[in-house]
Amino acid sequence: MSAPPLSPNVTDDSLYANGIPHERFAEIRDADGLLWHDYHDGGFWVVGRHADVKTVSKDGKVFSSAVGHTNLWDLEADALEARRSLIDTDAPDHTRLRRLVARAFTPKNIRRWEDTVRDITVNLLEAYVEQGEGDFVEAVAAPLPIQVILTMLGVPVEDSGYLVELSNFLVEGTSETQSIPADAFGNTTELRLLPFNSPASHALFEYGERIGELRRKDPQDDLVTSLVQAEAEGGDRLSGSEYRNLFHLLVFAGNETTRTSLSHGAMALADNPDQWQRVLDDPSMIDSATEEVLRWSTPVLHMRRTTTEPVEVGGTHLEAGQKVVMWYASANRDETVFDDPFRFDVGREDNPHFSFGGGGPHLCLGAYLARLEIQVLLEEMAKRNLQLTRLGEPVRAPSNFVHGVLSVDMAVEAKP
């Protein structure tokens, strides 16, 4: 059997120093069938076309999240179990775990938090406008989603700065280098057993345990109380390790991905003032603008699955036990699906982006919350006729997994 055609490299962190290497993903989409990507532990099939990402996403039985987890690399058996979270499970465990928290994230229940989201947004925006300029990430994009998710969880909002710091270190863990030592935050666990290979995961686990213990003693009307009560029931409900990993996931995913969308959205509006003017002229476009911000930003760049049986994807035969990596960053720029995909268009009507995954069992739990936060920010900016101007290039997260922005200086002005 001849060797499969090779993909251009899309895993080196340095490729993302100035943004997504779109030219390489265009080459991947143009290829006949799937391409094979060499990697240090063997390799994986690259899935870059919109239709193929959709195929893989929707079939959780053939394309497993539990076998080998969702990282590019393989993990040892003990690390697989120690690091297993909601996104690294298949049915029936995935169904059980998701059911424990899904109710809190339905559209109806998310709408209950609209006033909270709006109050937080208004306070942050007014402070930013008074300041006149500064790091948009620090002033708005980072504090908004973390304050919202902490309020929902029942975590003290005054701890948001600390948890954002931990999230930044977790993003670092997806790159080849980390700025903190393995024993940071008092960690004594082997890094291979921790999510993101980061001692910040140890700190987040400990923090979650402390909050959980408080809620066991003093239950409240919040999400952490729901989780620890499910844990207390025992049996096939929620184990201690499942609680820790679920708390970890909710804090990280509940702030990092939306922070990324808000940051890229702000830059896109500043760089395309004609598009922002369209929203100001017609606020009914905020819904479509929100979806375009999500497509444009693609907060999570990829996710891995493992085949459980032989299957064909995009005209390529795959054997059982092979790694398959869906590149949302590529699918969201697929020319066969999106008209002029490299144009930021707030009025884009047909926008089936994959910024919440490609559908199927692992559709992002926080999709409705993320949409609400973006919509409210756009609404409040429009009410004040705020104009953003970029003052420099963003500092990007050194990661092939998260399309993160660490900082970007901008000026803001409320025009009459």
C-alpha positions in Angstrom: 0.0 0.0 0.0 1.4 3.4 -1.0 2.0 6.1 1.6 -0.8 8.7 1.9 -0.2 12.2 0.6 1.2 14.4 3.3 -0.3 17.6 4.8 1.6 20.8 5.2 2.6 21.3 8.8 -0.2 23.0 10.8 0.9 22.1 14.4 4.0 24.2 15.1 3.1 26.9 17.5 5.2 29.4 15.6 2.9 29.2 12.6 0.2 31.0 14.7 2.4 33.9 15.9 0.7 36.2 13.4 -2.7 34.5 13.1 -4.0 31.3 11.5 -1.9 30.0 8.6 -4.9 30.1 6.2 -2.8 29.4 3.1 -1.8 26.0 4.5 -5.4 25.1 5.3 -6.5 26.2 1.8 -4.0 23.7 0.4 -5.5 21.0 2.7 -9.1 21.8 1.5 -8.0 21.7 -2.2 -6.4 18.2 -1.9 -8.2 15.1 -3.2 -9.3 13.3 -0.1 -7.7 13.7 3.3 -4.0 14.3 3.9 -1.8 12.6 6.5 0.0 14.8 9.0 3.2 13.5 10.5 3.4 14.0 14.3 5.9 13.0 17.0 3.8 10.0 18.1 2.8 8.8 14.7 0.4 11.1 13.0 -3.2 11.9 12.2 -5.6 12.5 9.3 -6.3 16.2 8.7 -10.0 17.0 8.3 -10.3 20.6 6.9 -13.3 20.7 4.6 -16.6 21.9 6.1 -18.5 18.8 4.9 -15.9 16.4 6.3 -15.8 18.2 9.7 -19.6 17.8 9.9 -19.4 14.1 9.1 -16.9 13.4 11.8 -18.6 15.6 14.4 -22.0 14.1 14.1 -21.0 10.4 14.5 -19.8 10.0 18.0 -19.9 6.2 17.7 -17.4 5.8 14.8 -15.4 8.9 15.8 -14.7 8.5 19.5 -13.8 11.3 21.9 -13.0 8.8 24.7 -10.5 6.6 22.9 -7.3 8.6 23.2 -9.1 11.7 24.2 -9.2 15.0 22.2 -5.5 16.0 22.3 -3.3 15.7 19.2 -0.9 13.4 21.1 -1.6 10.1 22.7 -1.8 9.7 26.5 -0.9 6.7 28.8 -3.8 4.8 30.3 -3.5 6.4 33.7 -3.3 9.9 32.2 -6.4 9.2 30.1 -8.4 8.5 33.3 -6.9 11.3 35.4 -7.6 13.9 32.7 -11.0 12.7 31.4 -13.6 15.4 31.3 -16.9 15.9 29.6 -15.3 16.5 26.2 -13.3 13.3 26.5 -16.2 10.9 26.9 -18.6 9.0 24.8 -22.1 7.8 25.5 -23.3 6.6 28.0 -20.9 8.5 30.3 -21.1 11.6 28.1 -24.9 11.6 28.2 -24.9 11.2 32.0 -22.3 14.0 32.6 -23.8 16.4 30.2 -27.3 15.9 31.6 -26.0 17.1 35.0 -25.2 20.6 33.7 -27.1 20.9 30.4 -30.3 22.3 32.0 -28.4 25.4 33.2 -27.3 26.2 29.7 -30.6 25.9 27.8 -31.8 29.0 25.9 -34.6 29.6 28.5 -32.3 29.3 31.5 -29.5 31.4 29.9 -32.0 34.2 29.3 -32.5 34.3 33.1 -28.9 35.7 33.2 -29.4 38.5 30.6 -29.7 41.2 33.2 -26.6 40.0 35.0 -24.7 39.9 31.7 -25.9 43.4 30.8 -25.0 44.9 34.2 -21.4 43.4 34.0 -21.1 44.6 30.4 -22.3 48.1 31.1 -19.9 48.5 34.1 -16.9 47.3 32.1 -17.8 49.4 29.0 -18.3 52.6 31.0 -15.0 52.2 32.8 -13.3 51.5 29.5 -14.8 54.6 27.8 -13.8 56.8 30.8 -10.3 55.4 30.4 -10.3 56.3 26.7 -7.8 53.7 25.6 -6.0 50.6 26.8 -5.9 46.8 26.5 -9.3 45.7 25.4 -8.7 42.2 26.6 -7.9 43.3 30.1 -10.6 45.9 30.3 -13.5 44.1 28.6 -13.0 40.7 26.8 -11.4 38.9 29.8 -13.5 40.1 32.7 -16.9 39.9 31.0 -17.2 36.1 30.5 -15.3 35.1 33.6 -17.5 37.2 35.8 -20.6 35.8 34.2 -19.6 32.1 34.5 -18.4 32.6 38.1 -21.7 34.1 39.0 -23.5 31.2 37.5 -21.2 28.7 39.3 -21.6 30.5 42.6 -17.9 31.4 42.8 -16.8 34.8 44.3 -16.5 37.2 41.4 -13.6 38.9 43.2 -11.5 35.8 42.4 -12.0 36.4 38.6 -8.5 37.9 38.2 -6.9 34.8 39.7 -8.9 32.4 37.6 -8.1 34.4 34.4 -4.5 34.1 35.3 -4.9 30.3 35.7 -6.7 30.2 32.3 -3.7 32.0 30.7 -1.3 29.4 32.1 -3.6 26.6 30.8 -3.4 28.1 27.3 0.4 28.1 27.7 0.1 24.4 28.4 -1.0 23.8 24.8 2.3 25.2 23.5 5.8 23.8 23.6 7.0 26.0 26.4 5.6 27.1 29.8 6.6 30.1 31.8 5.9 28.5 35.2 7.7 25.5 36.9 6.1 22.1 37.3 5.8 22.7 41.1 4.0 26.1 40.7 0.9 26.5 43.0 2.2 23.7 45.2 1.7 21.1 42.5 3.3 17.7 43.2 1.4 15.8 40.4 3.2 14.7 37.3 2.3 17.1 34.5 1.2 14.3 32.2 -1.6 13.6 34.5 -2.9 17.1 34.5 -5.1 18.8 31.9 -3.0 21.0 29.5 0.1 19.5 31.2 -0.1 22.5 33.5 0.4 23.0 37.2 -2.4 25.6 36.8 -4.8 22.7 36.5 -3.7 21.6 40.0 -4.5 25.1 41.3 -7.9 25.0 39.6 -8.7 21.6 41.0 -7.8 22.7 44.5 -9.9 25.9 44.0 -12.9 23.8 42.8 -12.5 21.5 45.8 -12.6 24.4 48.2 -15.8 25.9 46.6 -17.3 22.4 46.5 -16.7 21.9 50.2 -18.3 25.3 51.0 -21.4 24.3 49.0 -21.7 20.9 50.7 -21.9 22.7 54.0 -24.0 25.7 52.8 -26.0 24.8 49.6 -27.0 27.8 47.4 -29.0 28.3 44.2 -26.0 27.9 41.9 -24.3 25.4 39.6 -21.6 24.2 42.0 -24.3 23.2 44.5 -26.0 21.2 41.8 -22.7 19.4 41.0 -21.8 18.6 44.6 -25.3 17.3 45.3 -25.0 15.1 42.3 -21.6 13.9 43.5 -23.1 13.1 47.0 -25.7 10.8 45.5 -22.9 8.5 44.4 -23.5 5.4 42.3 -23.5 6.2 38.6 -23.9 10.0 39.0 -20.8 12.1 39.6 -17.5 10.9 41.1 -15.0 13.2 42.9 -12.7 13.2 39.9 -15.6 13.9 37.5 -16.6 16.9 39.7 -13.0 18.3 39.6 -12.7 17.9 35.8 -16.1 19.3 35.2 -15.5 22.3 37.3 -12.2 22.8 35.6 -13.9 22.6 32.1 -16.7 25.0 33.0 -14.3 27.7 34.3 -11.8 27.4 31.4 -14.3 26.9 28.6 -16.7 29.4 30.1 -14.3 32.2 29.9 -11.4 31.5 27.5 -13.4 30.8 24.3 -15.8 33.8 24.7 -12.9 36.0 25.6 -11.2 35.0 22.4 -14.4 35.7 20.4 -14.9 39.1 22.0 -11.2 40.1 21.4 -11.2 39.1 17.7 -14.7 40.6 17.3 -13.5 44.0 18.6 -10.5 43.9 16.3 -12.7 43.0 13.3 -15.1 45.9 14.0 -12.2 48.4 14.4 -10.5 47.1 11.2 -13.8 47.2 9.3 -15.6 50.4 10.4 -18.0 50.1 7.5 -19.3 46.9 9.0 -19.8 48.4 12.4 -21.6 51.3 10.8 -24.0 48.8 9.2 -24.9 47.6 12.7 -25.3 51.2 14.0 -27.6 52.0 11.1 -29.6 48.8 11.6 -29.4 47.2 15.1 -31.5 44.2 13.9 -28.2 43.0 12.4 -26.7 42.3 15.8 -27.8 38.6 15.6 -26.0 38.1 12.3 -23.1 40.1 13.4 -22.8 37.9 16.5 -22.6 34.8 14.3 -20.0 36.4 12.0 -17.9 37.3 15.1 -18.0 33.6 16.1 -17.1 32.4 12.6 -14.3 35.0 12.2 -12.7 34.2 15.6 -12.9 30.4 15.7 -11.9 30.3 19.3 -10.9 26.6 19.3 -8.8 25.7 16.3 -9.1 22.0 16.3 -10.4 18.9 18.1 -9.3 15.3 17.7 -11.3 12.0 17.4 -10.2 8.4 17.1 -11.9 5.9 14.7 -13.5 2.9 16.2 -14.0 1.0 13.0 -13.0 1.3 9.3 -14.7 4.3 7.7 -14.5 6.6 4.6 -14.2 10.3 5.0 -13.9 12.7 2.1 -13.1 9.8 -0.3 -10.3 8.5 1.9 -10.4 5.1 3.7 -9.5 5.2 7.4 -8.6 2.2 9.5 -9.9 1.6 13.0 -7.8 3.2 15.7 -6.5 6.1 13.7 -6.5 9.7 14.9 -8.6 12.2 13.0 -8.3 15.9 13.7 -11.0 18.4 12.7 -9.7 21.8 12.0 -12.5 24.3 12.6 -10.1 27.1 11.6 -10.2 25.6 8.1 -13.9 24.7 7.9 -14.9 28.2 8.9 -13.1 29.5 5.8 -14.3 26.9 3.3 -14.9 28.6 0.0 -17.6 26.1 -1.0 -19.8 27.0 2.0 -19.0 30.7 2.8 -19.2 33.4 0.1 -16.0 35.4 0.2 -14.9 33.7 3.5 -12.1 36.1 4.2 -14.4 39.1 4.3 -15.8 40.1 7.7 -19.5 40.5 6.9 -21.9 41.4 9.7 -24.9 40.7 7.4 -23.8 37.2 6.4 -27.1 35.3 6.1 -25.9 31.8 5.5 -23.4 31.2 8.3 -23.2 27.5 9.4 -19.9 28.0 11.2 -18.2 25.4 13.5 -17.1 27.7 16.3 -19.2 25.6 18.7 -18.0 22.3 17.1 -19.6 20.6 14.1 -22.8 19.5 15.8 -23.5 16.1 17.2 -23.1 15.0 20.8 -20.3 17.4 21.6 -22.0 20.6 20.4 -20.6 23.3 22.8 -22.6 23.3 26.0 -22.0 27.1 26.4 -23.1 28.1 22.9 -26.2 30.1 24.0 -24.3 31.8 26.8 -21.5 32.9 24.5 -24.0 34.2 22.0 -25.8 36.2 24.7 -22.5 37.8 25.9 -21.5 38.8 22.4 -25.0 40.1 21.6 -25.2 42.2 24.8 -21.8 43.7 24.2 -22.7 44.7 20.7 -26.1 46.1 21.9 -24.5 48.2 24.6 -21.7 49.5 22.3 -24.3 50.4 19.7 -26.5 52.3 22.3 -23.4 54.4 23.1 -22.3 54.8 19.5 -18.8 53.5 20.6 -16.0 53.5 18.0 -13.0 51.3 18.5 -9.6 52.0 16.9 -6.7 49.7 17.0 -3.5 51.2 18.5 -1.2 48.2 17.7 -0.9 44.6 16.9 -2.3 42.0 19.3 -0.2 39.8 21.4 -1.4 36.3 20.5 -1.4 33.1 22.6 1.4 30.8 21.4 -0.9 27.9 20.7 -2.2 25.7 17.8 -5.3 24.9 19.9 -6.7 28.1 21.2 -7.0 31.2 18.9 -6.2 33.3 21.9 -5.4 37.0 22.2 -3.5 37.9 25.3 -3.7 41.7 24.8 -4.5 44.3 22.2 -4.4 48.1 22.8 -7.3 50.0 21.4 -8.9 53.5 21.7 -12.6 53.9 22.4 -14.7 56.9 21.8 -18.4 57.6 22.3 -19.4 59.7 19.2 -22.4 61.9 19.2 
